Amino acid sequence: MSRITALRSIRIAERPNLIWVELETEDGLTGLGESFRGAQAVEAVLHEQVAPWLLGRDARHIEAVSNQLMNPYLGFNSTGAETRAASAVDIALWDLAGQRQGVPVHIALGGGVRDSIRVYNTCAGYAYNTAGVNRRHATADDAMAGPYDDQVAFMTDAGRLAESLLEEGYAAMKIWPFDGYAAASGGHMISLTDLKAGLEPFRKVRQAVGDRIEVMCELHSLWNAPAAARICQALEDYGVFWAEDPVCKMSDAAALADLRSRTRMPICGSETLGSARAFRDHLAAGALDIVMLDLAWCGGLTEGRKIAALAQAYAKPIAPHDCTGPVTLMAGLHLALHAPNAIFQEVVRATLASWYRDLVSGLPEIRDGMALAPAAPGLGMALAPDLRKRPDATVRVSGTAR
C-alpha cells in the first residue's frame, strides 16, 4: 500500500529561508519536497493544516491531493504559505511516484521530449538569498568571496565574468544592475544618470564577448510601469534576451500588457505568481513573452505542468526558476525535460559549487552549458543523511515516522 504515514519538515538556521518536506509511506519509500521563504510559516501550515488531512491518504493520487491543497478557503491563487506548503508536498509526491515506478520524475510525468536542457547562470553569489544578504547591491568596493562570487563580478568586471562563463560552457547569464537605483524614488522613476550606470555591465559584456552570450536582465519587481519602460527601451540596443519581473507587482497583468506594448524587449514573468489561474490571466492579457515559474511557489509539478501547457497553448516558452534551493532546481529540471516549450533551466554556479553540495546528494550534471537528464528514480536526489541531526536543525514530525 502507498498510504502516507508521516510528514517530516526540516529547516536549518544556516539557511533560514529553506524548508524541506519528507513524506513517508507504508511501503517504505520517502519522497522529498522543498519550499523557500517564510519557512516557519510554511512549517505551521504543513503540520497544522496539511498533515491532519494528508496522513493516511494514498500517495499515488497526486491530482486529488493537489486539487485539495491548492484550493483552500483562503490563500489560493497566490504564493502565500498555503501554496508554498502545497508545492513542497506535491514535489515530494512526484518523487514518490518516480521511485515507485523505478523511473525519473520526467518519465513519470509522461516522458521527456529531450535528454538535456540549456541552462543560464544567474550571477548571484555564495550567500545570495540568505537572510540579511537578499539582493545585495555590489559595488567596486566589494571583495570577491570566491571565484564564483558573480554578483560582485557583474558590477565590477562584467566583461571578464562573461568570458569566464563562456570558458565553462555557459552561453547565457542573468544580472540585475538596476536594483540599487530603485530605492532613491521607491521605483517610481530612474534618472538618466542611473539608467546609464545600470547599462554599463551590458555594454561591457558586449564589448568583451560580442554576441557569443545571451544576457537576461532581472528587475525584481522594483519599478512602476513608466520607469520599467525607460529601462526596457534602453536595454533594446544590447540584444538582451528578456527583462524579468519589470513591474511592482507582477500580479498586475494590465500594467504588464501596457509595458509590453511600449517596448521591443521580451517580458519574462513570474516566479512570484502562484497557480495556473494567475498565469492564465497574464497570458490572456498578452502580458508575457516568456513564462517563468517556480515549482516551490506555484503549486509544485502538478500545477507546473498545467502552467506549461497553458503557455504552450499561447505559443509561449517556459523557463523554470531556481535561485533558492537544490530540490526546486531538480524539480524544475524534470519539468524542463518533460515540457515541449521549455527553453532554459536556471542555475547558480556559485551554489552548485558550494552549499548545495552540503545539503543533498544527486545534483544535476551540467555539461557544455546543458543540464543532463537525471537517470535515478524519482527526483534523483536525497537530503544529506546527517542534515536532520545538525545542531541548528529544527525537525518536526506529524504521523508515525520510521
N, C-alpha and C positions, 0 to 999 in steps of 0.2 A: 504493500500500500504506500501511497505518497502523501499521507496526511502530514501537515506541518505540526511539529511537536514543540518547537522552541523558536523564539525570536531573540537574537542577541544583538545588542548595539555596543559599539566600541568607539571611543574617541580618546585622543591623547592631547595633553596640554601643549606639546611642542607644535602641533598643527591644529589649533583650536577651531578652525572652520570646518574641518573634515569630520564626518561620521560614517562608520561602516555598519552594515547590517549583515548578519549571518542568519539564514533560515535553515533549521534542521528538520529533516523529515524522518518518518519512522522506518524508511528503507535504508537509512544510514548515510544519506547524502547531506552535504552542506552547500547552500547557494550563497554567493557573495554579492552584495549591493553597496551603493555609496551615495551620499549626497554631500552638499557643501553650503556653507554659510548658515549661521544660526543653529549650530549643531545641538545646543541644549534644547532649543525649541523643537527641533525635529525629533530628538530623543523622547521628549514628552509626548508628542503625537504618536510616535511608534508604540510606546508602551501603554499609554492611557486610552488611546482611541483605536489604533490599528490592531494591536495584539489580541484584545478581547474578542474581536470579530474574526481575526485570521486564524488563530490557533485551532487545530482540528480540521481545517479545510484541506481539500485536495489540491496540492501544489501544481497539478497538471492543468487546472482550469484557470489559466492566466488571464484570459479575456474577462472572465467573470470577476476576478479579483480587481483587475484594472478598472472595470466599469464601476465597481463599488467604491474604490478608494479615490477615484478621480471625480466623483460626483457627490462630495459631502454637502451638507446643508449650507455650510459656509466654507470659503477657502478654495472654491473651484475657479477655473479659468484664470489662474494666476500662478506665480511661482512661490507662493507662500509656503508655510511649514507643512500644511496638509499635502500639497503637491510634491514637495521635496521628499517627504516620508514615503508617499506612494511611489515615487520614482525609484528610491532605493530598494523597496520591496519588489517592484517589478523587475529590476535588473537581476536581483537575486533569484527570482522565479525562472527567468530565462537561463540563468547559469545552471539551475537545477534541471531544466528541460534538456539542455545540451548534454549534461552529464548523464542523465537517464537514458538518452538515445545513443550515447557514445560518440557524439559529433560536436564540432564547434557551433557556437550560437548562430553564426551567419548561415550555417546549413540548417539548423533547427528552425530558423525563421522562414525557410523555403528555398534556401540555396543562395549561392553567391553569383554575381554577374561578372566578377573579376577576382583575380587572386592577389592583387595588391592595389593600393590607392596612393595617389600623390599626397605628400604632406607639405605643410608650410610651417616654418619655425616662428612661433610667437616670441618676440625678442624680450622676454621677461628675464629677471634674474633668479638667483637661487632661492631668495626669500620672498619673492613676489606673491601676493595674496595670502601672506601670513599676517596675523594680527599686528597692526602697527606699521606694516610695510605696504599696504594696499596702494596701488597706483603711485608708487614713489616717483617723484619728478627728478630725474637725474640731471646733473649739471656738469660742466667741465671740471668742477672741483671734486667730484666724486671719484673715489678709487675703485678699481675693479676688484671684486671679491674673488674672482677666479676667471679662467679663460672663457667661460660661458655666461658672464655677467652682462648679458646682451642689452639690458635696459640702459645701463651706463654707456655701453658701446654705441647704441644708436644715437645718443645725444652728444657723444664726444667724437666719434670717428665712424660714422655710418658707412662710409665707403669701404673701409677696411673690414667692418662687420660683414658687409655683403660679400666681399672676397672670401672671408673665412667660411661663410655658409656655402658658397659655391664649391670651395675646396672639399667640403664634407658631403657634397652631393645634393644639398638643399637648393632648390630652384625657386623658392618663394619664401617671403618673410613678411611679418606684420609688426608695425611700430605705431607709437601714439605720441608724437612730439608736440601736439597741440594742447594736451591735457593741462599743462602747467599754466596756460594762459586763460583758462576759463574762470578761475576764482576772482580775478580782478573785477569782472562785471556780473558774476553769477551765471555766466554763459549767455548773457543777453547780447553781447557784441564782442567782436575781436578787432583790434586795431590793425592798421596796415603794417605797423612795425612788428607786432606779434605774429601776424599772418606770415610775413616774410621769414621770420625766425623759425616758425614751425615748418616751413617748406624746405629749410636748409638740409635736413637729413635726406629728403627725397632727391634734392639736387646732387648731393654728394654721392648717393648710391648710383645715380645715372652717370655721373662723371667718372666714377670708378669702374663700373662694370657694364655700362650701357644698358642694353635691353636683355641681358642674359638672366636676369632675375625678376620675378614678379614681386611687386610690393603692395601690400594692403595697408590701409590706414584705419586704425581703431580710434573712435571718437568717444566711446564710453558714456554715451547718453548725457553729455555735459552741456549741450548747446540748444538754444532756441532755433527756430527754423531760419530766420534771416542770417544769423551767424553761421549756422551749418551750411547754408547755401554759399556764403562767401568762401568758406574753406573748401567745399567740394568743387566749386568753379575754379579755384586756384589750383587744385590738385590735377585738374584735367590735363594740364600741359606735361605732366610727369608720367603719364601712362599707368596710373595707379589702378590696381585690379578691382578694388572695391573700397568704399567708405562704409565702415561698420558702425551701427548704432549711433547715427549722427545727431538725433534729437532727443530731448528730455521731455517726456519719457517715451519709450518705444511702443507703448500701448496705443499711441495716438496715430491711427492709420491715416487719418485725413491729413495731418501735418506731414507725414512721410510722403504721401502721394503728391502733395503740393511741392515738397522739396524735390522729389524725383522729376517733376515736370520742369524744374528750373536748372537742371544740371545734366551734363552728359555722363557724370560719374555714376557707375553702378552702385546701388544701395544694397547693403547686406544687413539682415537682421532676423531674429534677435535671440541671443542666448537668454534674454530676460523674459521671454514670452513663455507662458505655460499653457499646455493643452492644444489640441488640434483646432479648437474653436477660434482661438486668438489668431493662429496662422491663417485660418480660412478667411477671417475678416480682413487681414492685411493683404492677402493675395487677391481677394475680390475687389479691394480698393485700388489695386495697382500700385501698392506701396513698396514692393520689394523686387529686386532683381535676383538676389541670392538669398536662400533661406539658411540661416544659422540656427541650430537647435542644440540645446544642452540636455542630454538624456537624464542627468541627475536632477534637472529642474523642470522639465516639460511633461513628465509622466512616465519616463522610462522607455524601454524599447517598444512596448506595445503602442504607446501614444506616438513615439518617434517614427515608427514606420507608417503610421497614418498621416503624420505631417509630411513625410517624404512622398507619400502617394498623392497628397493634395498638391504639393509643389510640382510633382511630375505632371499632374493634370493641367497645371498652368504653365507648363514648359519652363519651369524654373529649376536650377540646380540646388543641391543642398551641400552643406559643409558642417559636419558635427564639431561642436566646440569642446575644447579642453584646455583650461588653464587653472585646473582645480585639483584633481586627484587621479591616481592611476587606474582605478576601476572605471571611472567615467571615460577615460581615454580608451580603454579596451572595449567598453560597450559601444562607444562611438565608432571605433574601427570596425566592429562586426556589422553595424548598420551601414557603414560606408561600403563595405564589401557586398552587402545584400541589395542596396538601393540602386537602381539603374542610373539615377540622376545625381549621384554623389560625385563631387569633383575634387574635394580635398578632405583630409583629416588634419586637424590642428594638433601640433605637438610643441613642447617646450624643451629644447635640448638641454637646458640647464637642469631641469627637474629629472629628465630621463637619465642624466649622468650622475645624479646625486641622490636626493632624498626619496624619490620614487623607489629606488632600488632597496632602500632600507625598509620599506613598508610592505612590499609584495614580491612574490616570485612570478615569473612569466610575463615580463614587459614585452610590448611589441618589438619586433625586429625591423629596424629602419635600414634600408639598403638603397644607395643611389637615389635618395630623395623619395623613396616609396616605402610605405608600411606594408609588410608582407602578411598574408593571411595566417592567423594562428591555426595550428593543427590539433591542439589538445581539446578534449571535450569541454563543453561549457564555455565560459569566458576564456579559460586557459590560464587563469591566474588564481592565486590564493594569498591571503594575508600571511605575513611573516609569522612563523609558529610562536614566537615569543612576544608578539605585539601586545596581546592582552595581559601579559604578565609584567609589562613595564610599570615602574613606579608612578608614572604620570598618566596611566591609562584609567579611564572610567568605563567599566563594563557593567551593563545592566541586562538582565535576562528575564523574559516572560515565557512561561511554559516550563517544560522539563527538558533541560539541556543534557547532552552527553558529557 
